[in-house]
Structure formats: structure tokens, C-alpha cells
């Protein structure tokens, strides 16, 4: 039974590492949004750390578009600004 233990540990480590890598991939994919489709999540001068604290994506490589923006999976749930008539 002792010879089986290292195999079990190796399998568990493999499964755990695959699960973590797929989780990281999902997070990365949600931040891949065309600049014209970005919904602003921050304010002028927001830092990457402040943006991450809000649960948003940060990409300062595209001038003229939001640098801090909502991830793809919640873009459709962004609250619309209230309009008083």
C-alpha cells in the first residue's frame, strides 16, 4: 500500500494544477475585450491595483479607451446610469 501513495499524491497534484491553470485561463479570457467594447469600471488615474480591487481588468496599452474595464462575463450586467425625466 505504501507504493501506491506516491502515485496517488502525483495524481492529486496533477488534477489540482490542471484545475488552477483552467481557472487562471478563464480569468484571462474574460479580460480579452475589443477596446471599443470596453465598459468603464474606473476613473481617470486609476491604478492597476485599484482596478483589480474592484474586480475589473486593466490594460493601459490602448489610448482613448477605458483602461479599467468590466470583465467580459459581467459586461452585460453593468448598471445603466439613472436618467431622471
N, C-alpha and C positions, 0 to 999 in steps of 0.2 A: 504494500500500500504506500510505502514511503517513496517508491519510484514513480508513482502516479502524481504525487503532489507537485513536483516542478512542472509537469505538463499542464496541470490544472491552473497553476499560477500563470504560466505563459499564455494560456488561452484567455484567462480573465484579463490580463494586461492588454492583449491584442484587442479584445472586444471593447475594453474601456478606451483605448487610444483611438479606435475607429469611431466610437460614439463622440468623443471630444472633437475629433477632426471634422466630422459632419456637422456638429453644432457650430464650430467656427466658420465653416463654409457657408452655412445658412446666414449667419450674421453678415459676412462679407457680401453675399449676393443681394441682401436687402438694401445695401448702400450703393449698388450699381444702378444709378438712375440717370437718364439723359438730363443734362443741365437744364434744358427747357421745361422738364417735368418736375423739377425740384420744388418742394413746398417749404418755405422758410420756417425754421424752427428756432432761430436765434435773433440776435440783434447785431448791429454794426460793432465790430471789435470783439466779438465773442471768441474765446479761446477754444482750442480743441478739447481741453479738459472740461470747460463749462458746457460745451455742446454734448459731450459724452454723458455728463451728469444728467442731462435732460433726456437721455436715451436716443439721441439723434446722431446723424452721420456728419462728418466734417471732411470737406475737400476744398482747399483754397486754390486749386490749380486752374479754375475756370473763372476769369474775371467777368463781372456783370451778371452773375447768377449767385443764388444763395450758397454760402459756404457751409452753413449749418442747416441741415435739412432733415425732414422726417424720413425714416427708412421706408422702403417700398411697401412693406406689409401693413403700414398704417397710414399711407398717403391718403387713402380713401376715407379715413376716419378723422381727418384734420377738421377741427371745428371751424365753421364758417364765421366770419366776423358778423356780429349782430348789426342789423340795419334798422334804424328807427325811422318810421314813416311819419 
